[in-house]
């Protein structure tokens, strides 16, 4: 049985609507640190075994949670648990910075970048490109029904990056006006597919038809070592409008053939062979 303090963190992770797989993985380290502050010895070992199931269950689509659970050892020593949790957080921060450096080199002067949803990795690319003095514009979807795109618009406004918000239904119309597509990823499968906010696949198709290079940005802990695109469990969240049930799968699957590359801290990987 996990302590209430740890359960509370897991519930906070489950209820999050805007921030994605990177944030959830780092937030998960808080749960491990809380566990190490409360338990030790055999009780800690038993709780860590339970966490192997509970952490990925927060959102089974996200490879980051699966890999966090794999990263954490089963031990009765709370100091080891704290050290590993802090190491994961440090590696995640370093990965994001490196993705910013690598990805920003894809943005040329007067680039028009189209994106969908809110990706902290993509935002890091925008921040780094801005620091390098590059001038570019972003086209972003509102990303219904949770409107992650509106949250991204707020961040771009703070950065002073010009942007244009469109409805999700206009992805096909505006893809042809872009010169580059950048999205995040909640999971990159072993066969090279990108699992991301529903609507990513239509964007990839529209970019393919318009000759716009399409890249995903993902820390290496979002690469799933075992699952193929057909095996990923896509989460659906209950949703209704005016009394009618609306189907609301949170993610979709973009096949590797529409993806120019996956920007990681290890470099730009070409799916599926380099995944």
TIKOLMAR-599398 format. One record per residue (C-alpha): residue number from 0; residue in one letter; x, y, z. Coordinates in steps of 0.2 Angstrom, whole numbers, always signed. Layout:
> nr	rest	x	y	z
> NUM	a	X	Y	Z;
...
This chain:
> nr	rest	x	y	z
> 0	x	+0	+0	+0;
> 1	x	+7	+17	-5;
> 2	x	+7	+31	+7;
> 3	x	-6	+45	+5;
> 4	x	+7	+57	+1;
> 5	x	+13	+47	-14;
> 6	x	-5	+43	-20;
> 7	x	-8	+62	-20;
> 8	x	+6	+65	-32;
> 9	x	+0	+51	-43;
> 10	x	-17	+58	-43;
> 11	x	-11	+75	-48;
> 12	x	-2	+67	-62;
> 13	x	-18	+58	-68;
> 14	x	-28	+75	-68;
> 15	x	-15	+85	-78;
> 16	x	-22	+91	-94;
> 17	x	-10	+103	-102;
> 18	x	+8	+97	-98;
> 19	x	+14	+82	-107;
> 20	x	+25	+66	-105;
> 21	x	+41	+76	-100;
> 22	x	+32	+85	-86;
> 23	x	+24	+69	-80;
> 24	x	+40	+59	-79;
> 25	x	+49	+73	-69;
> 26	x	+34	+74	-58;
> 27	x	+35	+56	-55;
> 28	x	+52	+58	-48;
> 29	x	+43	+68	-34;
> 30	x	+33	+53	-30;
> 31	x	+49	+42	-28;
> 32	x	+57	+55	-17;
> 33	x	+42	+56	-6;
> 34	x	+42	+38	-5;
> 35	x	+60	+38	+1;
> 36	x	+56	+51	+14;
> 37	x	+43	+40	+22;
> 38	x	+49	+22	+20;
> 39	x	+65	+11	+21;
> 40	x	+70	-7	+21;
> 41	x	+57	-20	+16;
> 42	x	+43	-8	+16;
> 43	x	+52	+3	+4;
> 44	x	+56	-12	-7;
> 45	x	+38	-17	-7;
> 46	x	+32	+0	-12;
> 47	x	+44	+2	-26;
> 48	x	+38	-15	-33;
> 49	x	+21	-7	-33;
> 50	x	+27	+9	-41;
> 51	x	+33	-2	-56;
> 52	x	+14	-4	-60;
> 53	x	+7	+12	-53;
> 54	x	+18	+24	-62;
> 55	x	+15	+18	-80;
> 56	x	-3	+16	-76;
> 57	x	-5	+35	-74;
> 58	x	-5	+35	-93;
> 59	x	-1	+19	-102;
> 60	x	+2	+28	-119;
> 61	x	+17	+38	-112;
> 62	x	+34	+29	-114;
> 63	x	+42	+41	-102;
> 64	x	+32	+34	-87;
> 65	x	+37	+16	-92;
> 66	x	+55	+21	-93;
> 67	x	+55	+30	-77;
> 68	x	+48	+15	-68;
> 69	x	+62	+5	-77;
> 70	x	+75	+17	-72;
> 71	x	+71	+16	-53;
> 72	x	+79	+2	-43;
> 73	x	+70	-9	-31;
> 74	x	+80	-6	-15;
> 75	x	+77	-4	+4;
> 76	x	+90	+11	+4;
> 77	x	+80	+27	+3;
> 78	x	+96	+37	-1;
> 79	x	+99	+27	-17;
> 80	x	+80	+30	-22;
> 81	x	+83	+49	-19;
> 82	x	+99	+49	-29;
> 83	x	+92	+40	-44;
> 84	x	+76	+51	-44;
> 85	x	+87	+66	-44;
> 86	x	+98	+59	-58;
> 87	x	+83	+56	-69;
> 88	x	+78	+74	-67;
> 89	x	+95	+80	-71;
> 90	x	+96	+70	-86;
> 91	x	+79	+75	-92;
> 92	x	+84	+94	-90;
> 93	x	+100	+91	-99;
> 94	x	+91	+82	-113;
> 95	x	+79	+96	-116;
> 96	x	+93	+109	-117;
> 97	x	+102	+98	-130;
> 98	x	+86	+96	-140;
> 99	x	+84	+115	-140;
> 100	x	+102	+117	-147;
> 101	x	+100	+103	-160;
> 102	x	+82	+107	-165;
> 103	x	+85	+126	-166;
> 104	x	+97	+123	-181;
> 105	x	+82	+117	-191;
> 106	x	+74	+134	-190;
> 107	x	+81	+146	-204;
> 108	x	+78	+164	-205;
> 109	x	+60	+169	-208;
> 110	x	+55	+151	-206;
> 111	x	+36	+148	-203;
> 112	x	+34	+133	-191;
> 113	x	+18	+124	-189;
> 114	x	+15	+114	-173;
> 115	x	+1	+105	-163;
> 116	x	-3	+104	-145;
> 117	x	+10	+109	-131;
> 118	x	+27	+101	-131;
> 119	x	+40	+107	-119;
> 120	x	+54	+100	-130;
> 121	x	+47	+110	-145;
> 122	x	+45	+126	-134;
> 123	x	+64	+123	-129;
> 124	x	+68	+123	-148;
> 125	x	+59	+140	-150;
> 126	x	+67	+147	-135;
> 127	x	+84	+143	-141;
> 128	x	+81	+149	-159;
> 129	x	+75	+165	-151;
> 130	x	+91	+167	-141;
> 131	x	+101	+164	-156;
> 132	x	+93	+179	-164;
> 133	x	+83	+169	-177;
> 134	x	+67	+177	-184;
> 135	x	+53	+165	-187;
> 136	x	+34	+163	-185;
> 137	x	+24	+149	-177;
> 138	x	+7	+143	-183;
> 139	x	-1	+133	-169;
> 140	x	-18	+124	-166;
> 141	x	-29	+128	-152;
> 142	x	-28	+109	-148;
> 143	x	-46	+106	-142;
> 144	x	-54	+100	-131;
> 145	x	-40	+104	-118;
> 146	x	-33	+119	-128;
> 147	x	-15	+115	-125;
> 148	x	-11	+127	-140;
> 149	x	-18	+142	-130;
> 150	x	-6	+138	-116;
> 151	x	+8	+138	-129;
> 152	x	+2	+154	-137;
> 153	x	+5	+162	-119;
> 154	x	+23	+156	-119;
> 155	x	+27	+162	-136;
> 156	x	+19	+179	-132;
> 157	x	+31	+180	-117;
> 158	x	+46	+176	-129;
> 159	x	+41	+189	-141;
> 160	x	+39	+176	-155;
> 161	x	+25	+180	-168;
> 162	x	+12	+167	-169;
> 163	x	-5	+163	-176;
> 164	x	-18	+152	-168;
> 165	x	-29	+142	-179;
> 166	x	-43	+129	-175;
> 167	x	-39	+111	-177;
> 168	x	-50	+109	-192;
> 169	x	-39	+121	-202;
> 170	x	-23	+110	-201;
> 171	x	-24	+105	-219;
> 172	x	-27	+123	-225;
> 173	x	-12	+131	-215;
> 174	x	+0	+117	-217;
> 175	x	+4	+123	-235;
> 176	x	+8	+140	-228;
> 177	x	+22	+133	-216;
> 178	x	+40	+129	-221;
> 179	x	+43	+117	-206;
> 180	x	+33	+106	-194;
> 181	x	+38	+103	-176;
> 182	x	+28	+92	-164;
> 183	x	+32	+84	-148;
> 184	x	+30	+65	-144;
> 185	x	+23	+55	-129;
> 186	x	+30	+39	-136;
> 187	x	+41	+34	-150;
> 188	x	+38	+16	-154;
> 189	x	+51	+3	-158;
> 190	x	+45	+3	-176;
> 191	x	+47	+21	-177;
> 192	x	+30	+28	-176;
> 193	x	+26	+44	-166;
> 194	x	+12	+44	-153;
> 195	x	+6	+62	-149;
> 196	x	-9	+72	-146;
> 197	x	-23	+67	-158;
> 198	x	-22	+78	-173;
> 199	x	-4	+75	-176;
> 200	x	-7	+62	-189;
> 201	x	-18	+73	-199;
> 202	x	-5	+87	-198;
> 203	x	+9	+75	-204;
> 204	x	-2	+70	-219;
> 205	x	-5	+88	-223;
> 206	x	+13	+92	-222;
> 207	x	+17	+77	-233;
> 208	x	+5	+82	-247;
> 209	x	+12	+100	-246;
> 210	x	+31	+95	-246;
> 211	x	+33	+102	-228;
> 212	x	+47	+93	-218;
> 213	x	+39	+85	-202;
> 214	x	+50	+82	-186;
> 215	x	+45	+76	-169;
> 216	x	+55	+82	-154;
> 217	x	+57	+69	-139;
> 218	x	+70	+65	-126;
> 219	x	+77	+48	-127;
> 220	x	+66	+42	-112;
> 221	x	+51	+43	-123;
> 222	x	+58	+30	-135;
> 223	x	+49	+14	-130;
> 224	x	+61	-1	-131;
> 225	x	+48	-14	-134;
> 226	x	+31	-9	-140;
> 227	x	+26	-7	-158;
> 228	x	+14	+6	-164;
> 229	x	+0	-8	-165;
> 230	x	+3	-13	-147;
> 231	x	+2	+5	-139;
> 232	x	-13	+7	-128;
> 233	x	-21	+24	-134;
> 234	x	-30	+32	-119;
> 235	x	-48	+39	-121;
> 236	x	-55	+51	-109;
> 237	x	-74	+54	-106;
> 238	x	-80	+69	-115;
> 239	x	-98	+76	-119;
> 240	x	-105	+92	-127;
> 241	x	-123	+97	-125;
> 242	x	-128	+80	-118;
> 243	x	-120	+70	-132;
> 244	x	-105	+59	-130;
> 245	x	-90	+64	-140;
> 246	x	-76	+52	-144;
> 247	x	-60	+58	-136;
> 248	x	-45	+48	-139;
> 249	x	-30	+58	-132;
> 250	x	-17	+52	-145;
> 251	x	-15	+46	-162;
> 252	x	-2	+37	-172;
> 253	x	+9	+44	-185;
> 254	x	+18	+31	-195;
> 255	x	+37	+33	-198;
> 256	x	+36	+36	-217;
> 257	x	+29	+54	-214;
> 258	x	+42	+59	-201;
> 259	x	+58	+67	-207;
> 260	x	+67	+64	-191;
> 261	x	+65	+63	-172;
> 262	x	+75	+76	-163;
> 263	x	+83	+69	-147;
> 264	x	+98	+74	-136;
> 265	x	+107	+60	-145;
> 266	x	+105	+69	-162;
> 267	x	+91	+68	-176;
> 268	x	+86	+50	-177;
> 269	x	+79	+44	-194;
> 270	x	+64	+32	-190;
> 271	x	+63	+17	-190;
> 272	x	+81	+11	-192;
> 273	x	+89	+23	-180;
> 274	x	+76	+21	-166;
